């Protein structure tokens, strides 16, 4: 695979290049090590593309996980204990926070990584909420989000979001005072 696009959110490019140069070189090697052709195995049953062979996001995720983990990048999981004091009188909660957690795909040297081949909301959540939460928990300083560019996403199931859409929204959203620096990498086959 290749890196086809790069977007610096809240100074992410400068932060990663200056503070995590060695890790960025490793991330680039990981991306090029993933052979996308091995993951174009899903035969579509969707009405808009029946029979078309597509990239399989789950398979791509496994390939990235294997490459990151072989270089000592590890997922980080934290348990969630949901508050109940905000329920209104008369409501009795049936749900429990037992087993609930938040997880970031990979962490090493205080650099957090998310690889996202899913729906658009997950990309926004990763950068605008999850990375901020893990930063506030003192686990990461900076983030990298790896997402497909549109041409690559077009060869996946419908609904997979892409780099260009994500960048447009972040540019129009602007930066909040709680956002951390994130480098967004758009990848292609």
Rosetta blueprint (number, residue, H / E / L):
1 X L
2 X E
3 X E
4 X E
5 X E
6 X E
7 X E
8 X E
9 X E
10 X L
11 X L
12 X H
13 X H
14 X H
15 X H
16 X H
17 X H
18 X H
19 X H
20 X L
21 X H
22 X H
23 X H
24 X H
25 X H
26 X H
27 X H
28 X H
29 X H
30 X H
31 X H
32 X H
33 X H
34 X L
35 X L
36 X H
37 X H
38 X H
39 X H
40 X L
41 X L
42 X E
43 X E
44 X L
45 X L
46 X L
47 X L
48 X L
49 X L
50 X L
51 X L
52 X L
53 X E
54 X E
55 X L
56 X L
57 X H
58 X H
59 X H
60 X H
61 X H
62 X H
63 X H
64 X H
65 X H
66 X H
67 X H
68 X H
69 X H
70 X L
71 X L
72 X L
73 X L
74 X E
75 X E
76 X E
77 X E
78 X E
79 X E
80 X L
81 X L
82 X L
83 X L
84 X L
85 X L
86 X L
87 X L
88 X L
89 X L
90 X L
91 X L
92 X L
93 X L
94 X L
95 X L
96 X L
97 X L
98 X L
99 X L
100 X L
101 X E
102 X E
103 X E
104 X E
105 X E
106 X E
107 X E
108 X E
109 X L
110 X L
111 X E
112 X E
113 X E
114 X E
115 X E
116 X E
117 X L
118 X L
119 X L
120 X H
121 X H
122 X H
123 X H
124 X H
125 X H
126 X H
127 X H
128 X H
129 X H
130 X H
131 X H
132 X H
133 X H
134 X H
135 X H
136 X H
137 X L
138 X L
139 X L
140 X L
141 X L
142 X E
143 X E
144 X E
145 X E
146 X E
147 X E
148 X E
149 X L
150 X H
151 X H
152 X H
153 X H
154 X L
155 X L
156 X L
157 X L
158 X L
159 X L
160 X L
161 X L
162 X L
163 X H
164 X H
165 X H
166 X H
167 X H
168 X H
169 X H
170 X H
171 X H
172 X H
173 X H
174 X L
175 X L
176 X L
177 X L
178 X L
179 X L
180 X L
181 X L
182 X E
183 X E
184 X E
185 X E
186 X E
187 X E
188 X E
189 X L
